[in-house]
């Protein structure tokens, strides 16, 4: 399990992106809300990749 520990920052970055982007997507004006929504999408992808790589280190090989 110590091999997958290096992917924890990917999990943290994904959660941080989602935590910032969800409220920002509703708070910001028209062109910037799209950017915040894209940040949320990237956060979801980063979190999912982090979970996969944390528990199954050779998943993408």
VEXFILUM-370392 format. One line per field, with one value per atom (N, C-alpha, C): residue number from 1; residue in one letter; atom name; x, y, z. Coordinates in pm, 1 decimal, always signed. Layout:
% VEXFILUM-370392
pos = [NUM ...] .
code = [a ...] .
site = [CA ...] .
east = [X ...] .
north = [Y ...] .
up = [Z ...] .
END
This chain:
% VEXFILUM-370392
pos = [1 1 1 2 2 2 3 3 3 4 4 4 5 5 5 6 6 6 7 7 7 8 8 8 9 9 9 10 10 10 11 11 11 12 12 12 13 13 13 14 14 14 15 15 15 16 16 16 17 17 17 18 18 18 19 19 19 20 20 20 21 21 21 22 22 22 23 23 23 24 24 24 25 25 25 26 26 26 27 27 27 28 28 28 29 29 29 30 30 30 31 31 31 32 32 32 33 33 33 34 34 34 35 35 35 36 36 36 37 37 37 38 38 38 39 39 39 40 40 40 41 41 41 42 42 42 43 43 43 44 44 44 45 45 45 46 46 46 47 47 47 48 48 48 49 49 49 50 50 50 51 51 51 52 52 52 53 53 53 54 54 54 55 55 55 56 56 56 57 57 57 58 58 58 59 59 59 60 60 60 61 61 61] .
code = [x x x x x x x x x x x x x x x x x x x x x x x x x x x x x x x x x x x x x x x x x x x x x x x x x x x x x x x x x x x x x x x x x x x x x x x x x x x x x x x x x x x x x x x x x x x x x x x x x x x x x x x x x x x x x x x x x x x x x x x x x x x x x x x x x x x x x x x x x x x x x x x x x x x x x x x x x x x x x x x x x x x x x x x x x x x x x x x x x x x x x x x] .
site = [N CA C N CA C N CA C N CA C N CA C N CA C N CA C N CA C N CA C N CA C N CA C N CA C N CA C N CA C N CA C N CA C N CA C N CA C N CA C N CA C N CA C N CA C N CA C N CA C N CA C N CA C N CA C N CA C N CA C N CA C N CA C N CA C N CA C N CA C N CA C N CA C N CA C N CA C N CA C N CA C N CA C N CA C N CA C N CA C N CA C N CA C N CA C N CA C N CA C N CA C N CA C N CA C N CA C N CA C N CA C N CA C N CA C N CA C N CA C N CA C N CA C] .
east = [+81.5 +0.0 +85.7 +211.6 +296.7 +329.2 +308.6 +334.9 +233.6 +109.8 +4.6 -3.1 +78.1 +72.2 +105.9 +186.0 +225.6 +110.1 -3.7 -118.6 -216.7 -188.4 -276.0 -284.1 -175.0 -191.1 -287.3 -299.3 -395.6 -538.8 -561.2 -692.0 -722.9 -624.6 -643.6 -668.9 -594.7 -615.7 -753.6 -799.5 -932.8 -1042.7 -1030.1 -1130.2 -1126.5 -1007.1 -995.4 -1057.1 -1035.1 -1093.2 -1245.5 -1298.1 -1443.6 -1500.5 -1430.4 -1479.6 -1479.8 -1382.9 -1382.4 -1479.0 -1481.3 -1554.1 -1705.1 -1756.5 -1902.9 -1969.0 -1924.4 -1987.6 -1954.1 -1832.7 -1791.9 -1872.0 -1912.5 -1990.9 -2127.7 -2178.2 -2306.9 -2291.1 -2174.4 -2151.7 -2098.6 -2016.5 -1950.4 -2042.5 -2004.8 -2083.4 -2067.0 -2131.4 -2151.3 -2025.4 -1923.4 -1815.2 -1729.2 -1723.8 -1635.9 -1698.8 -1830.6 -1894.3 -1863.3 -1841.6 -1802.7 -1663.5 -1572.9 -1437.7 -1443.4 -1527.0 -1540.7 -1600.7 -1695.0 -1753.3 -1649.7 -1562.3 -1454.6 -1354.6 -1331.2 -1244.1 -1305.4 -1437.0 -1505.5 -1488.9 -1506.3 -1490.4 -1348.7 -1249.4 -1110.0 -1086.5 -1151.5 -1140.1 -1198.9 -1311.4 -1373.3 -1282.7 -1226.2 -1135.4 -1010.4 -952.8 -832.3 -861.9 -976.5 -1012.7 -1032.2 -1099.9 -1122.7 -991.4 -902.6 -771.7 -691.0 -699.4 -628.6 -676.7 -807.6 -862.6 -819.3 -829.0 -787.1 -640.2 -556.0 -412.4 -370.9 -448.0 -417.0 -441.3 -552.3 -588.1 -539.5 -521.1 -470.6 -356.8 -234.0 -123.7 -91.4 -107.3 -76.2 -197.4 -297.4 -423.7 -407.0 -325.8 -312.2 -198.9 -142.3 -34.6 -87.4] .
north = [-119.8 +0.0 +126.0 +116.5 +235.4 +286.9 +205.6 +250.5 +356.5 +342.1 +433.7 +562.7 +577.7 +696.3 +823.3 +813.1 +931.3 +991.3 +924.7 +976.2 +1051.5 +1063.0 +1136.5 +1285.8 +1351.1 +1491.4 +1507.9 +1406.5 +1410.9 +1410.3 +1331.9 +1331.8 +1467.3 +1522.3 +1651.2 +1762.2 +1760.7 +1861.9 +1848.7 +1726.0 +1705.5 +1755.0 +1725.9 +1773.2 +1924.8 +1983.0 +2129.1 +2196.2 +2139.2 +2196.3 +2188.8 +2076.4 +2064.8 +2158.5 +2171.5 +2256.9 +2404.3 +2446.3 +2584.8 +2604.3 +2511.0 +2529.7 +2523.0 +2438.5 +2426.9 +2557.2 +2620.4 +2748.4 +2859.1 +2854.4 +2959.0 +2952.1 +2833.6 +2820.6 +2887.7 +2899.2 +2964.9 +3111.9 +3150.3 +3285.8 +3378.5 +3329.2 +3414.4 +3452.0 +3558.0 +3605.7 +3511.7 +3544.0 +3453.5 +3388.6 +3455.7 +3377.6 +3302.3 +3350.7 +3289.5 +3168.0 +3157.6 +3040.5 +2914.6 +2929.6 +2815.9 +2766.0 +2858.9 +2820.4 +2746.9 +2794.3 +2727.5 +2588.6 +2574.0 +2442.3 +2346.8 +2397.7 +2314.6 +2274.8 +2362.5 +2329.0 +2216.3 +2219.7 +2111.6 +1980.2 +1984.0 +1863.3 +1807.8 +1895.2 +1850.8 +1795.4 +1853.2 +1802.3 +1663.9 +1640.3 +1507.6 +1405.0 +1441.7 +1350.9 +1323.9 +1429.3 +1411.4 +1324.8 +1344.5 +1264.3 +1117.6 +1094.4 +956.2 +887.1 +958.9 +900.1 +874.1 +965.2 +946.0 +825.0 +805.0 +688.2 +559.7 +558.8 +440.0 +408.1 +510.1 +486.6 +460.1 +506.6 +480.3 +333.8 +280.3 +143.6 +38.9 +77.8 -12.6 +59.5 +56.8 +138.6 +116.5 -1.4 -27.0 -24.8 +56.5 +53.4 +93.5 +193.9 +244.2 +180.9 +75.0 +7.6 -102.3] .
up = [+0.0 +0.0 +0.0 +35.6 +39.8 -99.8 -203.0 -339.4 -381.5 -341.3 -382.9 -303.6 -200.6 -114.9 -193.2 -297.6 -373.3 -453.2 -458.7 -532.1 -443.4 -315.7 -224.4 -261.0 -304.7 -348.9 -466.2 -550.4 -659.9 -604.6 -500.5 -434.3 -371.8 -303.9 -236.9 -338.7 -449.4 -552.8 -616.2 -634.9 -690.8 -599.1 -471.1 -374.7 -363.8 -365.1 -357.1 -479.3 -596.8 -718.6 -715.7 -667.7 -658.5 -552.5 -440.5 -331.4 -372.3 -453.2 -500.2 -616.4 -707.9 -832.7 -820.7 -733.4 -722.8 -679.2 -571.0 -536.8 -637.1 -691.6 -786.0 -915.0 -956.9 -1078.9 -1064.7 -945.1 -923.5 -887.5 -838.8 -790.1 -898.2 -988.8 -1086.8 -1202.0 -1273.1 -1387.5 -1506.6 -1615.4 -1728.2 -1787.7 -1832.0 -1895.5 -1794.4 -1672.0 -1572.5 -1504.7 -1507.7 -1448.7 -1528.3 -1657.9 -1740.5 -1701.4 -1673.3 -1629.1 -1495.5 -1405.6 -1275.8 -1292.5 -1384.1 -1408.7 -1468.2 -1552.5 -1607.7 -1499.5 -1403.3 -1290.3 -1208.8 -1191.3 -1119.5 -1195.3 -1326.1 -1406.5 -1395.1 -1402.2 -1385.4 -1245.9 -1145.4 -1009.6 -994.1 -1058.6 -1053.5 -1121.5 -1235.3 -1307.0 -1224.9 -1165.1 -1083.2 -961.8 -898.4 -782.6 -821.2 -932.2 -976.3 -1011.7 -1079.9 -1112.6 -986.7 -889.8 -764.9 -688.3 -684.7 -616.4 -686.9 -819.7 -895.0 -871.5 -880.8 -866.9 -722.9 -627.0 -487.1 -453.3 -499.9 -463.5 -563.5 -689.5 -793.1 -864.2 -808.2 -859.8 -1008.5 -1061.7 -1201.7 -1291.3 -1259.3 -1332.2 -1478.1 -1507.3 -1643.7 -1720.7 -1671.8 -1744.6 -1830.1] .
END
